[in-house]
Amino acid sequence: MAKKAKGNRVQVILESIEKDENGKAMVSRYITTKNKKNTPTRLERNKYHAGVKKVTVHREIK
């Protein structure tokens, strides 16, 4: 179980959906925290996607 966030910090899920060389959709997810007071918009981070073996853009999902 994850710890409950305190104050303005909330847990968010970053997700990337890319296709591998065979055309199959591969999903990669990371869990992180953000300060919703300082960052009210959705996060975008470059993270490693193990399914396609390269760095891709991971976007915050609801």
LINWO-V725481 format. One record per helix or strand of 2 or more residues. SS is the DSSP state (alpha for helix, beta for strand). FROM is the first residue (numbers start at 1). LEN is the number of residues. If there is no record, write none. Layout:
BEGIN
ss=SS from=FROM len=LEN
ss=SS from=FROM len=LEN
END
This chain:
BEGIN
ss=beta from=9 len=11
ss=beta from=25 len=11
ss=beta from=44 len=6
ss=beta from=54 len=8
END
